[in-house]
Amino acid sequence: MMPDFEEFEAMIRRASPAHHPAELADDLLTWATGVLDIWIRPWREAFDFLRKLPADDRRRLAKALVDRYHSAAADSADRTNALTFLGVVSHGLPEDGLSGERLRKLDALIGRYSFGYGMRFVSFAEAELAAGRQLPPAVAAAFRRAALDRFSDHDVSAVAKRLTEPVLNVGEAWAERALAELPGLAAPWRRLLTHATTATAARPTARWEKTGRKLLGETGADTVRAIVLPWLSLVGRPRTLPFRSGPGEPDHNHAYDPFNANALRGIAWLLSFVPPHPDIAPALGALVETSLHTVPTLGPRNPKVAGAGVLALSRIDHHTAVDELSRLAAVVTHRGILKLINTAPVI
């Protein structure tokens, strides 16, 4: 059934949630049959309309949806659809009693590299966030990866922007090490790592560099070097939380998590801002090589991270950086990165 927004709105007004919430709950489930998990604009408009209903109306409708959830057969479409609509209407309302059920549905994202548009997942996530709870780390990671997909839906991206914890995506050895150490580090470290995840361009802007240098001043540049370099030594290790690949899907287990890859780019740039040290250049060189390792069906792991490592080396005023660029020029075969190495304006 293709929902028509004007008809949908008329239905809600006719079956007023203020006077006939049970009837409206039944009508919503009828409309949802077969189409709720397919993204089409009328459903977004319809959900927005439901969200804007008065709080008392949404409370009555939420109670009716909870009743429908419990009366529906286990694993039935009506039960899942009732839970989805409940997530839409429960924004700002007291606990609806089905948070555990929403979390169990969101658990389906654990081990998934990404997912296409799924209003159910968005609805469940929004309801949890509206209640003041963070999503489970592995679920948050899936939303962040999905948001970075060039075909990402606006609603998925909107949820991802609200995810502040954890700072990095779980599932990679280096990120797990960083997250484990973060509670014992000074407060500016969280801001520093958050800033690193915003490294989405080919090179740092003046504003990005200014903020990075300020944060390095607050954390201590030498301390950053001593703590971060051991993290980089873990990049490329087997995932701590393997992905499940479906039929015909590429195996991303040996690639970088794209959200964490941005953080690696930022960390490489930050290392070029700290005082030169002989340990930095080899660590960046190893990052370049690891990032160019070929992954079956996917190609090089992450040329963008490799490029960030080359850029960082070119900005370090130390003979070890020049030596490392020369070494890389002799072993790198990736044309784009080799060109960056050969044209790098070494300071």
C-alpha positions as CSV (number, residue, x, y, z in Angstrom):
1,M,0.0,0.0,0.0
2,M,1.4,3.4,-1.0
3,P,0.6,5.8,1.8
4,D,-0.9,9.1,0.8
5,F,0.0,11.8,3.3
6,E,-3.3,13.7,3.1
7,E,-5.3,10.5,3.6
8,F,-3.0,9.5,6.5
9,E,-3.5,12.9,8.2
10,A,-7.3,12.6,7.7
11,M,-7.2,9.1,9.2
12,I,-5.5,10.4,12.3
13,R,-7.9,13.3,12.7
14,R,-10.9,11.0,12.1
15,A,-9.7,8.4,14.6
16,S,-8.6,11.0,17.1
17,P,-5.9,9.8,19.5
18,A,-7.6,11.9,22.2
19,H,-10.9,9.9,22.0
20,H,-10.1,6.7,20.0
21,P,-6.5,5.8,20.6
22,A,-7.1,2.0,20.2
23,E,-8.8,2.5,16.9
24,L,-6.0,4.7,15.6
25,A,-3.4,2.2,16.7
26,D,-5.2,-0.5,14.7
27,D,-5.4,1.9,11.7
28,L,-1.7,2.6,11.9
29,L,-0.8,-1.1,11.9
30,T,-3.0,-1.7,9.0
31,W,-1.4,1.1,7.0
32,A,2.1,-0.1,8.0
33,T,1.6,-3.6,6.6
34,G,4.2,-4.3,3.9
35,V,5.5,-0.7,3.5
36,L,6.9,0.5,6.9
37,D,10.4,-0.6,6.3
38,I,10.7,1.0,2.8
39,W,11.8,4.5,2.5
40,I,9.4,6.7,0.6
41,R,8.8,10.4,1.4
42,P,5.1,10.1,2.5
43,W,6.2,7.9,5.4
44,R,8.7,10.5,6.6
45,E,6.0,13.2,6.4
46,A,3.6,10.9,8.2
47,F,6.0,10.2,11.0
48,D,6.8,13.9,11.4
49,F,3.1,14.5,11.7
50,L,2.8,11.9,14.5
51,R,5.8,13.4,16.3
52,K,4.0,16.8,16.4
53,L,0.8,15.6,18.0
54,P,0.1,17.0,21.5
55,A,1.9,15.2,24.3
56,D,-1.4,14.0,25.8
57,D,-2.5,12.5,22.5
58,R,0.8,10.8,22.0
59,R,0.7,9.4,25.5
60,R,-2.8,7.8,24.8
61,L,-1.6,6.5,21.5
62,A,1.6,5.1,23.0
63,K,-0.4,3.2,25.6
64,A,-2.6,1.7,22.9
65,L,0.5,0.7,20.8
66,V,2.0,-1.0,23.9
67,D,-1.3,-2.9,24.3
68,R,-1.2,-3.9,20.6
69,Y,2.5,-5.0,20.9
70,H,1.7,-7.3,23.8
71,S,-1.4,-8.8,22.1
72,A,0.3,-9.4,18.7
73,A,2.0,-12.7,18.0
74,A,5.7,-13.0,18.7
75,D,7.9,-12.0,15.8
76,S,4.8,-10.8,13.9
77,A,4.8,-7.8,11.6
78,D,2.2,-6.1,13.8
79,R,4.5,-6.4,16.9
80,T,7.5,-4.9,15.1
81,N,5.3,-2.2,13.5
82,A,3.7,-1.3,16.9
83,L,7.2,-1.0,18.4
84,T,8.3,1.2,15.5
85,F,5.3,3.6,15.8
86,L,5.8,3.6,19.5
87,G,9.4,4.9,19.0
88,V,8.0,7.7,16.8
89,V,5.3,8.9,19.2
90,S,7.2,8.5,22.5
91,H,9.6,11.4,22.2
92,G,9.6,13.3,25.5
93,L,7.1,10.9,27.1
94,P,7.7,8.9,30.3
95,E,9.2,5.4,30.0
96,D,7.0,3.3,27.8
97,G,8.1,0.0,29.2
98,L,9.4,-1.4,25.9
99,S,13.0,-0.1,25.9
100,G,14.3,-3.6,26.3
101,E,12.4,-4.8,23.3
102,R,13.8,-1.8,21.2
103,L,17.3,-2.6,22.3
104,R,16.9,-6.3,21.3
105,K,15.8,-5.1,17.8
106,L,18.8,-2.8,17.6
107,D,21.0,-5.7,18.5
108,A,20.5,-6.9,14.9
109,L,23.0,-4.2,13.9
110,I,25.8,-5.6,16.0
111,G,28.3,-7.2,13.7
112,R,26.8,-5.3,10.7
113,Y,29.2,-3.2,8.7
114,S,26.4,-0.9,7.6
115,F,22.7,-1.0,6.7
116,G,20.4,0.6,4.2
117,Y,17.6,2.9,5.1
118,G,15.6,1.3,7.9
119,M,12.9,3.5,9.5
120,R,12.5,0.8,12.2
121,F,16.2,1.2,13.3
122,V,15.9,5.0,13.2
123,S,12.7,4.9,15.2
124,F,14.2,2.6,17.9
125,A,17.3,4.7,18.1
126,E,15.5,8.0,18.3
127,A,13.3,6.7,21.1
128,E,16.3,5.6,23.2
129,L,18.1,8.9,22.6
130,A,15.0,10.9,23.5
131,A,14.9,9.0,26.8
132,G,18.4,10.2,27.6
133,R,20.1,6.9,26.9
134,Q,23.1,6.3,24.6
135,L,22.9,3.5,22.1
136,P,25.0,0.3,22.7
137,P,28.6,1.0,21.4
138,A,28.4,-1.6,18.6
139,V,25.0,-0.2,17.5
140,A,26.3,3.3,17.5
141,A,29.2,2.2,15.4
142,A,26.8,0.7,12.8
143,F,24.9,4.0,12.6
144,R,28.1,6.0,12.2
145,R,29.3,3.8,9.4
146,A,25.9,3.9,7.7
147,A,25.9,7.7,7.9
148,L,29.3,7.9,6.1
149,D,27.9,5.9,3.1
150,R,27.4,8.2,0.1
151,F,23.8,6.8,-0.2
152,S,23.0,7.4,3.4
153,D,19.6,8.6,4.3
154,H,19.0,11.9,6.1
155,D,17.4,10.3,9.1
156,V,20.2,7.8,9.7
157,S,22.7,10.7,9.5
158,A,20.7,12.7,11.9
159,V,20.8,9.9,14.5
160,A,24.6,9.5,13.9
161,K,25.2,13.2,14.6
162,R,23.7,12.8,18.0
163,L,26.0,9.9,19.1
164,T,28.7,11.2,21.4
165,E,29.7,8.0,23.0
166,P,32.0,6.3,22.6
167,V,34.4,8.8,21.0
168,L,35.7,6.1,18.6
169,N,33.9,3.1,17.1
170,V,34.4,-0.2,18.9
171,G,35.7,-3.2,17.0
172,E,39.3,-2.3,16.1
173,A,42.2,-3.1,18.4
174,W,43.8,0.4,18.3
175,A,40.4,2.1,19.0
176,E,39.7,-0.3,21.9
177,R,43.0,0.4,23.4
178,A,42.4,4.2,23.1
179,L,38.9,3.9,24.6
180,A,40.3,1.7,27.5
181,E,42.9,4.3,28.3
182,L,40.7,7.4,27.9
183,P,39.1,7.4,31.3
184,G,42.5,7.7,32.9
185,L,43.6,10.6,30.8
186,A,43.0,14.3,31.4
187,A,39.7,15.9,30.2
188,P,41.2,17.5,27.1
189,W,42.0,14.1,25.7
190,R,38.3,13.4,24.9
191,R,38.1,16.7,23.0
192,L,41.3,15.9,21.2
193,L,40.0,12.5,20.0
194,T,36.7,14.0,19.0
195,H,38.5,16.7,17.0
196,A,40.5,14.0,15.3
197,T,37.3,12.3,14.1
198,T,36.4,15.5,12.2
199,A,39.4,15.1,9.8
200,T,37.3,14.5,6.7
201,A,39.2,16.7,4.2
202,A,42.4,16.0,2.2
203,R,44.4,18.3,4.5
204,P,43.8,20.2,7.7
205,T,42.2,23.7,7.3
206,A,43.8,26.6,9.2
207,R,40.9,26.5,11.6
208,W,41.3,22.7,12.1
209,E,45.0,23.1,12.8
210,K,44.5,26.0,15.2
211,T,42.0,24.0,17.3
212,G,44.3,20.9,17.1
213,R,47.3,22.9,18.3
214,K,45.3,24.4,21.1
215,L,44.2,21.0,22.3
216,L,47.8,19.7,22.1
217,G,48.8,22.5,24.3
218,E,46.2,21.4,26.9
219,T,47.1,17.7,26.7
220,G,50.8,18.2,26.4
221,A,52.4,17.5,23.0
222,D,55.0,15.1,24.3
223,T,52.4,13.2,26.3
224,V,50.3,12.9,23.2
225,R,53.2,11.4,21.2
226,A,54.0,8.9,24.0
227,I,50.4,7.7,24.3
228,V,49.3,7.8,20.7
229,L,52.2,6.0,19.0
230,P,51.4,2.7,20.8
231,W,47.9,3.0,19.5
232,L,49.1,3.3,15.9
233,S,51.2,0.2,16.3
234,L,47.8,-1.7,16.6
235,V,46.3,-0.4,13.4
236,G,45.6,-3.2,11.0
237,R,45.3,-5.9,13.7
238,P,42.3,-8.3,13.4
239,R,39.0,-6.8,14.4
240,T,37.9,-7.4,18.0
241,L,34.3,-7.5,16.8
242,P,34.2,-9.2,13.4
243,F,31.6,-8.2,10.8
244,R,29.0,-10.6,9.4
245,S,29.0,-10.6,5.6
246,G,25.8,-11.5,3.8
247,P,25.7,-13.2,0.4
248,G,27.3,-11.0,-2.3
249,E,28.6,-8.5,0.3
250,P,32.3,-7.7,0.5
251,D,34.2,-8.7,3.6
252,H,35.1,-5.6,5.5
253,N,36.9,-7.4,8.3
254,H,40.4,-6.4,7.0
255,A,39.5,-2.8,6.0
256,Y,39.3,0.2,8.3
257,D,36.2,1.3,10.1
258,P,35.5,4.5,8.1
259,F,34.6,6.5,11.2
260,N,37.8,5.5,12.9
261,A,39.7,6.1,9.7
262,N,38.9,9.8,9.9
263,A,40.3,9.7,13.5
264,L,43.5,8.1,12.2
265,R,43.8,10.9,9.6
266,G,43.4,13.5,12.4
267,I,45.9,11.7,14.6
268,A,48.5,11.7,11.8
269,W,48.0,15.4,11.3
270,L,48.2,16.1,15.0
271,L,51.6,14.3,15.2
272,S,52.9,16.7,12.6
273,F,52.2,19.6,15.0
274,V,54.1,18.2,18.0
275,P,57.9,18.7,18.5
276,P,59.9,16.5,16.1
277,H,60.9,13.1,17.6
278,P,62.7,10.2,16.0
279,D,59.9,7.8,16.9
280,I,57.2,9.7,15.0
281,A,58.4,9.2,11.4
282,P,58.6,5.4,11.5
283,A,55.2,5.2,13.1
284,L,53.7,7.4,10.3
285,G,55.5,5.4,7.7
286,A,54.1,2.1,9.1
287,L,50.7,3.7,9.0
288,V,51.1,4.6,5.4
289,E,52.1,1.0,4.4
290,T,49.4,-0.6,6.6
291,S,46.8,1.7,5.0
292,L,47.8,0.6,1.5
293,H,47.6,-3.1,2.3
294,T,45.4,-4.7,-0.3
295,V,42.1,-6.2,0.9
296,P,40.4,-8.8,-1.3
297,T,37.5,-7.4,-3.3
298,L,38.0,-3.9,-1.8
299,G,41.5,-2.9,-2.8
300,P,43.9,-0.8,-0.6
301,R,42.6,-0.5,3.0
302,N,42.4,3.3,3.1
303,P,44.4,5.5,0.7
304,K,43.0,8.6,2.5
305,V,44.7,7.6,5.7
306,A,47.9,6.8,3.8
307,G,47.8,10.3,2.3
308,A,47.4,11.8,5.7
309,G,50.5,10.0,6.9
310,V,52.5,11.3,3.9
311,L,51.2,14.8,4.5
312,A,52.2,14.6,8.1
313,L,55.7,13.4,7.2
314,S,56.1,16.2,4.8
315,R,55.4,18.7,7.5
316,I,57.8,17.4,10.1
317,D,61.1,19.2,10.3
318,H,63.4,16.3,11.1
319,H,65.8,14.2,9.1
320,T,63.9,11.0,10.1
321,A,60.8,12.3,8.2
322,V,62.9,12.9,5.0
323,D,64.4,9.4,5.4
324,E,61.0,7.8,5.8
325,L,59.6,9.6,2.7
326,S,62.6,8.3,0.8
327,R,62.0,4.8,2.1
328,L,58.3,4.9,1.2
329,A,59.1,6.2,-2.3
330,A,61.0,3.0,-2.9
331,V,58.3,0.6,-1.7
332,V,54.9,2.2,-2.4
333,T,53.3,1.2,-5.6
334,H,49.9,3.0,-5.2
335,R,50.1,5.7,-7.9
336,G,48.2,8.4,-6.1
337,I,50.2,8.0,-2.9
338,L,53.5,7.6,-4.7
339,K,52.8,10.9,-6.5
340,L,52.1,12.6,-3.1
341,I,55.4,11.2,-1.8
342,N,57.4,12.4,-4.8
343,T,55.9,15.9,-4.7
344,A,55.7,16.3,-1.0
345,P,57.0,19.8,0.0
346,V,59.2,18.6,2.9
347,I,59.7,21.4,5.5
